[in-house]
């Protein structure tokens, strides 16, 4: 059985770094920073929400390409 993977990458607008860091015991209010230069991106909660948004957009694109349909997220 094959496993599909989806990767979301963020790039620091200050230095171009792609590794983010936050506290080990991060909460949704914790600040996420660029590991290279310390630029403050957003809160951990905002990062999680943006990651989900980007992942859904990519899945939409892949589904439309493969099946010719667009998912209806959360619609019943």
Secondary structure, DSSP 8 states (H G I E B T S, - for coil): ------------TTT----EE--TT--TTSEEEETTT--EEEEHHHHHHHHHHHHHHHHHHHHHHHHS----TT--
